[in-house]
Amino acid sequence: MSEDAIETDYEIGQDNVEIMGLDIHNPVFVISGLMIIAFVLITLMFQETAGQAFNDLRPWLSKTFDWLFMGAANIFVIFCLALIVLPMGKVRIGGKDAVPEYSYPGWFAMLFAAGMGIGLMFFGVLEPVYHTLNPPLGVDAANTEAARAIGMSATIFHWGLHPWAIYAVVALSLAYFCYNAKLPLTIRSAFHPLLGDRVWGWPGHIIDILAVFATLFGLATSLGFGAEQATAGLNYLFGTPSGDGMKVFLIIAITGVALVSVLAGLDAGVKRLSELNMILALLLLGFVIAVGPTLNIVQGFFNGLADYAVALPALSNWVGREDLGYMHGWTTFYWAWWIAWSPFVGMFIARVSKGRTVREFIVCVLIVPTLACVAWMAVFGGTAVDQYLNDGYQGVAQTVNDWQPELSLFKMLEVLPLSGITSFIGIVLVIVFFVTSSDSGSLVIDTITAGGKLDAPVAQRVFWCVFEGLVAITLLLGGGLGSLQALAIATGFPFAIVLLVMCVSLFMALRKAER
C-alpha cells in the first residue's frame, strides 16, 4: 500500500440518519450526547457531592497511574524522533503530488493557537516562579541560581517535546489515514491496519466515544482556566465581580462568540482568529522583551534550553522519585491534559497539514512549537523570576504563595510601563484563545460524531459548542479548577492506552507506504 487507499466496505454516511438537523452517525453521537447531558444534569443537581468526588479522583489517579502517563509520554517522544530519521519520513501527506494548503505562518498560527494558547497565558508566568520557589528533584530553594535553572527546566518540560509529541502522534495518524488511505477523518480510522473493517463496528464506536469524552473534558479544563484568568483580569483592571456568576457569564458570552466563528467555518472563523491572536501575542511578547530585563531574557532562552536538555532524563523518570508533589501535582496532570486534548488538537492540525512530508510535519509540529514555548516562558516567566530575585518584587511570588494563579500574569505586568494597556491586551488574548479553542473543539467533536464528515449539519456544530460551555460551567460550579483537572486526568487515562496502540498502527501503515 504505497499511496493507494485502503480497501474497505465502509462508506461515509452509510449508517447516518438525520434527526432534527443532527447527523446521527451510528451510536457515537447518541451515546456521547446522552452521556454528556446526563453528566451535566447530575453534576448540577448534586454539586457538593460531585465536587468532593472529583477532588478525590485526581490524587488517586495521579498516584496510581503515574507510571502509565510518564511512560507513555516518553514513548511518544521517542517514536516521533524516530520518524524524523527513518526512511518513512519521506512519505508525503496526501500523496506524492500533494501541496500544502496553508503557508508556514498561517499553519504555525493555527496549530499554536489551538494547541496551547490558554494554557500559556495561564501558566506562562505562574509556573517558572512556582518551581523556582519550590524546586523539584531535591534542589535547594536557597541556592537561587540552581533553583532558577531547575525552575525553568521543570516548566519547559511540561510545555516542550512531550506534549507536542502527543499531539504529533494523533495529528499524523489522522492526516495519513485521511489523505493517503482515503478513510474518514475520525479517530477510529487510525486503527484500520490493526482492526480492519471492524473499525466501522463497535470497536470503532468505542474508540470514537472515548475520543469525544477526552476532547470535551480536556477542552473544558482549558476553558475553565480561561474563565478564571479573564475574570481575575477584569476584576484587577476594572473592579468587576470575580465570583462564579461572572465566570459563568463569561463562558456563556464567549461560547456565543465561538458559535459565530463555528458557523463561519475553518478558514473564515478559526484561521482569522488564530492569526489575530498570533499578532497580539507577538506584540505583547515583543513589548515585554523591550521594556523588561532584555539581556536576561535572551540569556534565559538559551540557558533554559541547555538546562532543559540536562534535566530532561531526570524529569522524565518516575522511578524512585522523592519530589512526588511535582510529579503528581504537575507532571501527571499535564500529561493527562495533553492526552485528553490530543484528539482535538490532533484532528485540527491534521486538517491543515496536507502536503507536508512526515519528516517536515514532525519537525514543524515537534521542534518549532517547543522553541516557541521556551521563548514564551523565557520572556514572561523569566521576567517574573528576575523581578523576584533581582528586584525584590513580591507581586508574583505572593500570588503563588496565596495560590491565586489567575493573577500571576497581571502581577508581572504591573511593574512594567503601560501596565493597564498590556493587561487589557492580556485579557483580550485569553478571550480570543478561549474562542479559538471552543470553536476548534466544536468542529473536531462534530467531525468525530458525524463519522468523519467535514460538512456535518449546522445544528450539530451548535449542539457541541453549547455543551462545551455547559460542561465547563458545570465543572467550575461543581468543584472549581480541581474538578476540571480531575476530569482531564480521568479521560486522559484510557485514551493514553488508545494512543499507544495508535503508534503501532501508524508505524505499520508508514512502513508499507515507504516501500
C-alpha positions as CSV (number, residue, x, y, z in Angstrom):
1,M,0.0,0.0,0.0
2,S,2.1,3.0,-1.2
3,E,-0.2,5.8,-1.9
4,D,-3.3,3.6,-2.6
5,A,-6.4,3.9,-0.5
6,I,-7.1,1.1,2.0
7,E,-9.8,-1.2,0.6
8,T,-12.8,-1.1,2.8
9,D,-16.5,-1.7,2.7
10,Y,-17.1,1.5,4.6
11,E,-18.9,4.4,3.0
12,I,-19.1,7.7,4.9
13,G,-22.7,8.2,6.0
14,Q,-23.9,4.7,5.3
15,D,-25.5,4.4,8.7
16,N,-26.2,8.1,9.2
17,V,-29.7,9.3,10.0
18,E,-30.8,12.9,10.1
19,I,-33.0,13.8,13.1
20,M,-33.9,17.4,13.7
21,G,-31.0,18.5,11.7
22,L,-28.4,16.3,13.5
23,D,-26.2,13.9,11.6
24,I,-26.5,10.8,13.7
25,H,-23.6,8.5,12.9
26,N,-24.2,5.0,14.3
27,P,-24.3,5.1,18.1
28,V,-21.5,7.6,18.6
29,F,-23.5,10.8,18.6
30,V,-26.4,9.4,20.5
31,I,-24.3,7.7,23.3
32,S,-21.9,10.7,23.6
33,G,-24.7,13.3,23.6
34,L,-26.9,11.5,26.1
35,M,-24.0,10.8,28.5
36,I,-22.8,14.4,28.4
37,I,-26.4,15.6,29.0
38,A,-26.7,13.2,31.9
39,F,-23.3,14.3,33.3
40,V,-24.3,18.0,33.2
41,L,-27.7,17.4,34.9
42,I,-26.4,15.1,37.7
43,T,-23.4,17.3,38.5
44,L,-25.5,20.4,38.7
45,M,-28.1,18.7,40.9
46,F,-25.5,17.3,43.3
47,Q,-22.8,20.0,43.2
48,E,-21.3,19.4,46.6
49,T,-21.1,15.6,46.3
50,A,-19.8,15.8,42.7
51,G,-17.2,18.3,43.7
52,Q,-15.9,16.1,46.5
53,A,-15.8,13.1,44.2
54,F,-13.9,15.0,41.5
55,N,-11.4,16.3,44.0
56,D,-10.8,12.9,45.5
57,L,-10.4,11.4,42.0
58,R,-7.5,13.4,40.9
59,P,-4.9,12.4,43.5
60,W,-6.0,8.8,43.3
61,L,-5.5,8.6,39.5
62,S,-2.2,10.6,39.7
63,K,-0.7,8.3,42.3
64,T,-2.0,5.0,40.9
65,F,-1.2,5.5,37.2
66,D,1.8,7.9,37.3
67,W,3.8,5.1,35.6
68,L,1.4,4.9,32.7
69,F,1.3,8.6,32.0
70,M,5.0,9.1,32.4
71,G,6.0,6.0,30.4
72,A,3.5,6.7,27.6
73,A,4.7,10.3,27.2
74,N,8.3,9.2,26.9
75,I,7.3,6.6,24.3
76,F,5.6,9.3,22.2
77,V,8.7,11.5,22.1
78,I,11.0,8.6,21.1
79,F,8.5,7.5,18.4
80,C,8.4,11.0,16.9
81,L,12.1,11.4,16.9
82,A,12.5,8.0,15.2
83,L,10.1,9.1,12.4
84,I,12.3,12.0,11.6
85,V,15.4,9.9,10.9
86,L,13.7,6.7,9.5
87,P,13.2,6.4,5.7
88,M,9.4,6.6,6.2
89,G,9.9,10.3,7.0
90,K,9.9,11.0,3.2
91,V,6.2,9.9,2.9
92,R,4.1,12.9,1.9
93,I,0.7,13.5,3.5
94,G,-1.9,13.4,0.7
95,G,0.3,11.6,-1.8
96,K,3.5,12.4,-3.8
97,D,1.9,15.3,-5.7
98,A,0.1,17.0,-2.7
99,V,1.0,20.6,-2.0
100,P,0.4,22.5,1.3
101,E,-2.9,24.4,1.6
102,Y,-1.5,26.9,4.1
103,S,1.7,29.0,4.3
104,Y,4.1,28.3,7.2
105,P,2.9,31.5,9.1
106,G,-0.8,30.6,8.8
107,W,-0.1,26.9,9.7
108,F,2.0,27.8,12.7
109,A,-0.6,30.3,13.9
110,M,-3.4,27.8,13.8
111,L,-1.6,24.8,15.4
112,F,-0.1,27.1,18.1
113,A,-3.3,28.9,19.0
114,A,-5.3,25.7,19.1
115,G,-2.6,23.7,20.9
116,M,-1.7,25.7,23.9
117,G,-3.0,29.3,23.8
118,I,-5.0,29.5,27.0
119,G,-2.5,27.3,28.9
120,L,0.5,29.5,28.1
121,M,-1.4,32.6,29.2
122,F,-2.4,31.0,32.5
123,F,0.8,29.2,33.4
124,G,3.5,31.2,31.5
125,V,4.3,33.4,34.5
126,L,3.0,31.2,37.3
127,E,4.9,28.0,36.7
128,P,8.5,29.3,36.4
129,V,8.0,31.3,39.6
130,Y,6.4,28.4,41.4
131,H,9.1,25.9,40.5
132,T,11.8,28.4,41.4
133,L,10.3,28.9,44.8
134,N,9.5,25.1,45.1
135,P,12.2,23.4,43.0
136,P,11.8,19.7,42.1
137,L,14.5,17.0,42.0
138,G,15.7,17.9,45.5
139,V,17.2,21.2,44.5
140,D,17.7,23.6,47.5
141,A,15.5,26.7,47.0
142,A,18.1,28.8,48.9
143,N,20.5,28.2,46.1
144,T,18.9,30.8,43.8
145,E,20.8,30.1,40.7
146,A,20.2,26.3,40.8
147,A,16.6,26.9,41.7
148,R,16.1,29.3,38.8
149,A,17.7,26.8,36.4
150,I,15.6,23.8,37.5
151,G,12.5,26.0,37.8
152,M,12.7,26.9,34.1
153,S,13.7,23.4,33.1
154,A,10.7,21.9,35.0
155,T,8.4,24.4,33.3
156,I,9.8,23.7,29.8
157,F,9.4,20.0,30.5
158,H,5.7,20.4,30.7
159,W,5.4,22.6,27.5
160,G,8.2,21.2,25.3
161,L,8.8,17.9,23.5
162,H,6.4,15.7,25.4
163,P,3.1,17.5,24.8
164,W,3.9,18.2,21.2
165,A,4.9,14.6,20.6
166,I,1.4,13.6,21.9
167,Y,-0.2,16.0,19.5
168,A,2.0,14.9,16.6
169,V,1.2,11.2,17.0
170,V,-2.6,11.9,16.8
171,A,-2.3,14.5,14.1
172,L,0.0,12.5,11.8
173,S,-2.2,9.4,12.2
174,L,-5.3,11.2,11.3
175,A,-3.7,13.1,8.4
176,Y,-2.2,10.0,6.9
177,F,-5.2,7.8,7.1
178,C,-7.5,10.5,5.8
179,Y,-5.4,12.0,3.0
180,N,-3.4,8.9,2.0
181,A,-5.5,6.0,2.9
182,K,-8.7,7.9,1.9
183,L,-10.5,7.0,5.2
184,P,-12.8,9.3,7.2
185,L,-11.2,11.9,9.3
186,T,-12.0,10.3,12.6
187,I,-10.0,8.6,15.4
188,R,-11.1,5.1,14.5
189,S,-9.6,5.3,11.0
190,A,-6.1,5.2,12.5
191,F,-6.7,1.7,13.7
192,H,-7.6,0.1,10.4
193,P,-4.2,-1.7,10.0
194,L,-4.9,-3.5,13.2
195,L,-8.7,-3.9,13.2
196,G,-9.5,-4.0,9.5
197,D,-13.1,-3.3,8.8
198,R,-14.0,-3.9,12.4
199,V,-13.2,-0.3,13.0
200,W,-16.6,0.5,11.5
201,G,-18.3,-1.6,14.1
202,W,-18.4,-1.5,17.9
203,P,-14.6,-1.4,18.4
204,G,-14.5,1.8,16.3
205,H,-17.6,3.2,18.1
206,I,-15.9,2.8,21.5
207,I,-12.7,4.5,20.2
208,D,-14.6,7.5,18.9
209,I,-16.8,7.8,22.0
210,L,-13.6,7.8,24.2
211,A,-12.2,10.5,21.8
212,V,-15.3,12.6,22.3
213,F,-15.1,12.4,26.1
214,A,-11.4,13.1,26.1
215,T,-11.8,16.1,23.8
216,L,-14.7,17.5,25.7
217,F,-13.3,17.3,29.2
218,G,-9.8,18.3,28.1
219,L,-11.2,21.3,26.4
220,A,-13.5,22.1,29.4
221,T,-10.3,22.2,31.5
222,S,-8.8,24.9,29.3
223,L,-12.0,26.9,29.1
224,G,-12.2,26.8,32.9
225,F,-8.6,28.2,33.1
226,G,-9.5,30.9,30.6
227,A,-12.7,31.9,32.5
228,E,-10.7,32.1,35.8
229,Q,-8.0,34.2,34.3
230,A,-10.3,36.5,32.3
231,T,-12.5,37.1,35.4
232,A,-9.5,37.8,37.6
233,G,-8.1,40.2,34.9
234,L,-11.3,42.1,34.6
235,N,-11.6,42.4,38.4
236,Y,-8.0,43.5,38.6
237,L,-8.4,46.2,35.9
238,F,-12.0,47.4,36.3
239,G,-13.2,46.1,39.6
240,T,-15.8,43.8,38.1
241,P,-17.3,40.9,40.2
242,S,-15.0,37.9,40.5
243,G,-17.4,35.2,41.7
244,D,-18.8,32.2,40.0
245,G,-21.6,34.3,38.4
246,M,-19.1,36.3,36.5
247,K,-17.2,33.2,35.3
248,V,-20.5,31.7,34.1
249,F,-21.4,34.9,32.3
250,L,-18.0,35.0,30.6
251,I,-18.3,31.4,29.5
252,I,-21.8,32.0,28.1
253,A,-20.7,35.2,26.3
254,I,-17.6,33.7,24.8
255,T,-19.4,30.5,23.8
256,G,-21.8,32.8,21.9
257,V,-18.9,34.4,20.1
258,A,-17.4,30.9,19.4
259,L,-20.8,29.9,17.8
260,V,-20.4,32.7,15.3
261,S,-16.9,31.5,14.5
262,V,-18.0,27.9,14.2
263,L,-20.8,28.8,11.8
264,A,-18.3,30.8,9.7
265,G,-16.1,27.7,9.2
266,L,-12.4,26.9,9.4
267,D,-11.0,29.5,7.0
268,A,-13.3,32.4,7.8
269,G,-13.5,31.8,11.5
270,V,-10.7,29.8,13.2
271,K,-7.9,30.8,10.8
272,R,-8.6,34.6,11.1
273,L,-9.0,34.4,14.9
274,S,-5.8,32.4,15.2
275,E,-3.8,34.9,13.1
276,L,-5.3,37.8,15.2
277,N,-4.2,36.1,18.4
278,M,-0.7,35.4,17.0
279,I,-0.3,39.1,16.1
280,L,-1.4,40.2,19.6
281,A,0.7,37.6,21.3
282,L,3.8,38.6,19.4
283,L,3.1,42.3,20.2
284,L,2.9,41.5,23.9
285,L,5.9,39.3,23.7
286,G,8.0,42.0,21.9
287,F,6.9,44.7,24.4
288,V,8.0,42.6,27.5
289,I,11.3,41.9,25.8
290,A,11.8,45.6,25.0
291,V,10.9,47.0,28.4
292,G,11.8,44.1,30.6
293,P,15.3,42.7,31.5
294,T,16.2,42.2,27.8
295,L,19.6,40.7,28.3
296,N,18.5,38.3,31.0
297,I,15.6,37.2,28.8
298,V,17.8,36.4,25.8
299,Q,20.3,34.6,28.1
300,G,17.4,32.9,29.8
301,F,16.2,31.4,26.5
302,F,19.5,29.7,25.7
303,N,20.2,28.8,29.3
304,G,16.7,27.4,29.6
305,L,17.2,25.1,26.5
306,A,20.5,23.9,27.9
307,D,19.2,23.3,31.4
308,Y,16.2,21.6,30.0
309,A,18.4,19.2,28.0
310,V,20.4,18.4,31.1
311,A,17.4,17.9,33.4
312,L,15.2,16.0,30.8
313,P,16.3,12.4,31.7
314,A,15.7,13.0,35.5
315,L,12.4,14.8,34.9
316,S,11.2,12.0,32.6
317,N,12.0,9.3,35.1
318,W,9.2,8.2,37.5
319,V,11.1,5.5,39.4
320,G,12.4,6.4,42.9
321,R,11.3,10.0,42.8
322,E,11.0,11.9,46.0
323,D,9.5,15.1,44.6
324,L,6.1,13.5,44.3
325,G,4.4,16.8,44.8
326,Y,5.9,18.0,41.5
327,M,5.4,14.7,39.6
328,H,1.8,14.0,40.8
329,G,0.6,17.6,41.2
330,W,2.0,18.9,37.9
331,T,3.5,16.4,35.5
332,T,0.9,13.7,35.7
333,F,-1.9,16.2,35.3
334,Y,-0.2,17.8,32.4
335,W,0.4,14.6,30.5
336,A,-3.2,13.5,31.1
337,W,-4.4,17.0,30.0
338,W,-2.4,16.9,26.8
339,I,-3.6,13.3,26.1
340,A,-7.2,14.4,26.7
341,W,-6.7,17.4,24.4
342,S,-4.9,15.3,21.7
343,P,-8.0,14.3,19.6
344,F,-9.0,17.9,19.4
345,V,-5.6,19.4,18.6
346,G,-4.5,16.4,16.5
347,M,-7.5,16.4,14.3
348,F,-7.3,20.2,13.9
349,I,-3.6,20.0,12.9
350,A,-4.4,17.1,10.6
351,R,-7.0,19.2,8.7
352,V,-4.5,21.9,7.9
353,S,-1.4,19.8,7.2
354,K,-2.0,18.2,3.8
355,G,1.1,18.4,1.6
356,R,3.8,18.1,4.2
357,T,6.1,15.2,4.4
358,V,6.2,13.1,7.6
359,R,9.7,14.4,8.4
360,E,8.7,18.0,7.8
361,F,5.5,17.5,9.7
362,I,7.2,16.1,12.8
363,V,10.0,18.7,12.8
364,C,7.5,21.5,12.5
365,V,4.9,20.2,15.0
366,L,7.5,18.9,17.5
367,I,10.5,21.3,17.4
368,V,9.2,24.6,16.3
369,P,6.3,24.9,18.9
370,T,8.7,23.7,21.6
371,L,11.1,26.5,20.8
372,A,8.2,28.9,20.8
373,C,7.1,27.7,24.2
374,V,10.6,28.1,25.5
375,A,10.7,31.6,24.2
376,W,7.3,32.4,25.8
377,M,8.4,31.0,29.2
378,A,11.8,32.8,29.0
379,V,10.1,36.2,28.3
380,F,7.1,36.1,30.7
381,G,8.3,33.6,33.3
382,G,11.9,34.8,33.1
383,T,10.8,38.4,33.6
384,A,8.8,37.5,36.7
385,V,11.6,35.4,38.2
386,D,14.0,38.3,37.5
387,Q,11.6,40.7,39.2
388,Y,11.6,38.5,42.3
389,L,15.3,37.5,42.5
390,N,16.9,40.7,41.3
391,D,14.4,43.5,42.1
392,G,12.9,42.1,45.3
393,Y,9.4,42.5,43.8
394,Q,7.0,40.2,45.7
395,G,3.9,40.5,43.5
396,V,4.0,37.3,41.5
397,A,5.6,35.4,44.4
398,Q,2.8,36.5,46.6
399,T,0.2,35.2,44.2
400,V,2.0,31.9,44.2
401,N,2.1,31.7,48.0
402,D,-1.5,32.7,48.2
403,W,-2.4,30.4,45.4
404,Q,-4.0,32.9,43.1
405,P,-2.6,31.6,39.8
406,E,-5.0,33.5,37.6
407,L,-3.4,36.8,38.8
408,S,0.2,35.9,38.1
409,L,0.3,37.4,34.5
410,F,-1.2,40.7,35.6
411,K,1.1,41.0,38.7
412,M,4.1,40.6,36.4
413,L,2.9,43.3,34.0
414,E,2.0,45.5,37.0
415,V,5.6,46.9,37.4
416,L,6.2,47.3,33.7
417,P,5.3,50.5,31.7
418,L,1.8,50.8,30.3
419,S,0.6,48.0,32.6
420,G,-3.1,48.9,32.1
421,I,-2.9,48.6,28.4
422,T,-0.8,45.4,28.4
423,S,-3.0,43.8,31.0
424,F,-6.0,44.6,28.8
425,I,-4.2,43.0,25.8
426,G,-3.6,40.0,28.0
427,I,-7.3,39.7,28.8
428,V,-8.1,40.0,25.0
429,L,-5.6,37.3,24.3
430,V,-7.2,35.0,26.9
431,I,-10.6,35.6,25.5
432,V,-9.7,35.1,21.8
433,F,-7.7,32.0,22.7
434,F,-10.9,30.9,24.5
435,V,-12.9,31.4,21.4
436,T,-10.4,29.6,19.1
437,S,-10.3,26.7,21.4
438,S,-14.0,26.5,21.7
439,D,-14.8,26.7,18.0
440,S,-11.9,24.4,17.0
441,G,-13.1,21.9,19.6
442,S,-16.6,22.1,18.3
443,L,-15.5,21.4,14.7
444,V,-13.5,18.4,15.9
445,I,-16.1,16.8,18.1
446,D,-18.6,17.5,15.3
447,T,-16.4,15.6,12.8
448,I,-15.9,12.6,15.1
449,T,-19.6,12.2,15.9
450,A,-20.5,12.5,12.2
451,G,-18.2,9.7,11.3
452,G,-15.5,11.8,9.7
453,K,-17.7,14.2,7.7
454,L,-16.3,17.7,7.3
455,D,-19.6,19.2,6.4
456,A,-21.9,18.0,9.2
457,P,-25.1,19.9,9.7
458,V,-25.0,23.3,11.4
459,A,-27.3,22.2,14.2
460,Q,-24.8,19.6,15.3
461,R,-22.0,22.1,15.4
462,V,-24.2,24.3,17.6
463,F,-25.0,21.4,19.9
464,W,-21.4,20.6,20.7
465,C,-20.3,24.2,21.0
466,V,-23.1,24.9,23.5
467,F,-22.3,21.7,25.5
468,E,-18.6,22.5,25.7
469,G,-19.6,25.7,27.5
470,L,-22.1,23.8,29.7
471,V,-19.5,21.2,30.8
472,A,-17.0,24.0,31.7
473,I,-19.7,25.8,33.7
474,T,-20.8,22.5,35.4
475,L,-17.2,21.6,36.5
476,L,-16.5,25.1,37.7
477,L,-19.6,25.1,39.8
478,G,-19.0,21.5,40.9
479,G,-15.6,21.9,42.5
480,G,-13.7,24.6,40.6
481,L,-10.3,24.0,39.0
482,G,-9.8,20.8,41.0
483,S,-12.8,19.3,39.2
484,L,-11.6,20.4,35.8
485,Q,-8.2,18.8,36.4
486,A,-9.7,15.6,37.8
487,L,-11.9,15.1,34.7
488,A,-9.0,15.8,32.4
489,I,-6.9,13.1,34.1
490,A,-9.9,10.6,34.2
491,T,-10.5,10.9,30.5
492,G,-6.8,11.1,29.6
493,F,-6.1,7.7,31.4
494,P,-8.0,5.4,29.0
495,F,-7.0,7.5,26.0
496,A,-3.3,7.1,26.8
497,I,-3.7,3.4,26.0
498,V,-5.5,4.2,22.8
499,L,-2.6,6.5,21.7
500,L,0.0,3.8,22.4
501,V,-1.9,1.4,20.2
502,M,-2.2,4.2,17.6
503,C,1.6,4.4,17.4
504,V,1.8,0.7,16.4
505,S,-0.9,1.1,13.8
506,L,0.7,4.2,12.3
507,F,4.1,2.6,12.1
508,M,2.6,-0.4,10.3
509,A,1.0,1.9,7.7
510,L,4.1,4.1,7.1
511,R,6.3,1.1,6.8
512,K,4.2,-0.2,3.9
513,A,3.9,3.2,2.4
514,E,7.7,3.8,2.1
515,R,8.2,0.6,0.1
